[in-house]
Amino acid sequence: MSSLLLLYILITFIVCVPSYLHFHLEVTMQAQKKAPPNMHCIDEFLIQSIVTRPGAY
């Protein structure tokens, strides 16, 4: 469970990256207005990937 679940914006996208290229993903977080209890932040990010056969996209 996230520490500030109601303040998040979820933007999803699908990217097809050929195996010979690299993909750089950057996550930028906004500064917190109030510190979480015990100064412990439990935010999580999920990045999923799948390998397919050539031409499957």
SULVEN-V513397 format. One line per field, one symbol per residue. ss: DSSP state (H for helix, E for strand, - for the rest). phi: phi as a letter, one per 40 degrees, with the letter a starting at -180 (. if undefined). burial: b if it has 16 or more other ideal C-beta (glycine too) atoms within 10 Angstrom, else e. Layout:
ss=???
phi=???
burial=???
This chain:
ss=----HHH-----------------------------HHH------------------
phi=.ccbdcbcbbbbabbbbdccbbbbbbbbbccccbccdffbcbcbbbbbaabbcdgcc
burial=eeeeeeeeeeeeeeeeeeeeeeeeeeeeeeeeeeeeeeeeeeeeeeeeeeeeeeeee
